[in-house]
Amino acid sequence: MTGTGSNVCAGIDAGSECSKLAYSDNLGSRVIARAEGADFVSLREDAEIFFDDIVSSCVVAVKDNTPSRQRESLRVRALNSGFRNADVMGQFEAMTFGVNNDEARTLICDFGASGCVFAVIEAGDVVDEGYVDVGGNMFDKIFAEYLSELKLRKKADDFILKEAKRIKHILSDNEARLWNNSTIYRNDLERLIYFPVLRASHTLKRFLRVWKPQRFILTGGCAKIPLVREIFKGAEVDYDIIARGASLKGLMLSKQEARKNIIDNVSRIRALRAEIIGIEEKLTRQQKDRIYVLFRQAEGINDAGIIALMENLVREIKNA
């Protein structure tokens, strides 16, 4: 499917391990690209390949506790990546947009690399939130220690840590993986991370008991782990709700900007009409016809370029 990138605002979920880019239009929202870390250049290029057009605007969603300096750094990075307009929003606000004005009380759990974040959303507001320091980075370290023992190393080094992360992702979709002449089973990983996941689930149960939400949504990279989905049973799994929420916020901002431009253009057209009335006796027949055509065109589409032509023509007549 292709669209018009100039009418689309991208939303980026700037996760600590992987960033996701979504877009929103009148047909809905969907994720079209993923990149390691905050590689905004790759995300923008993938979006422009998808649309076969320039995608000029984006909204980046970050953790709510992200310092202002880091938020501004991400905004500048997005601008330096080729986006002409960029804004930054918190993940909780992105979640509220992601549920898309759903009036139902919703509990969202973002189980990512750095931790497990809970948010209760009702009528467009976050009414409660929580955090558990259990996440994918912890799982990687625990799993790396296990692999290090298999490889008869005293300490899990950076290579083993990267291998642990890679194999963890593979075991999300496979029961076993051959590594270093040993078969690593999904059960091996699940046995190692069972109690940390269970600790996160205790906080989940408290939110479910206190708020009794109509919806429960599980997102984040750890939602891909079968054990997490099993323990967090009853959840709707939506990996991309934050990226989509950011894109919906961007779409709203784009529409607001478009309405503002229309209002500004209409005001300018009225001002130009008043100016032309004052110099009407100076106009030749050809100039009157030309201005009439320009007015008709501007009334139809409120095009800023046409208004600029009208302004230049009025200026020439005044200076004649």
Secondary structure, 3 states (H helix, E strand, C coil): CCCCHHHCEEEEEECCCEEEEEEEECCEEEEEEEEEECCHHHHHHHHHHHHCCCCCEEEEEECCCCCHHHHHHHHHHHHHCCCCEEEEEEHHHHHHHHCCCCCCCEEEEEECCCCEEEEEEECCEEEEEEEECCCHHHHHHHHHHHHHHHCCCCCCCHHHHHHHHHHHHHHCCCCEEEECCEEEEHHHHHHHHHHHHHHHHHHHHHHHHHHCCCEEEEECHHHHCHHHHHHCCCCEECCCHHHHHHHHHHHHHHHHHHHHHHHHHHHHHHHHHHHHHHCHHHCCHHHHHHHHHHHHHHHHHCCHHHHHHHHHHHHHHHHC
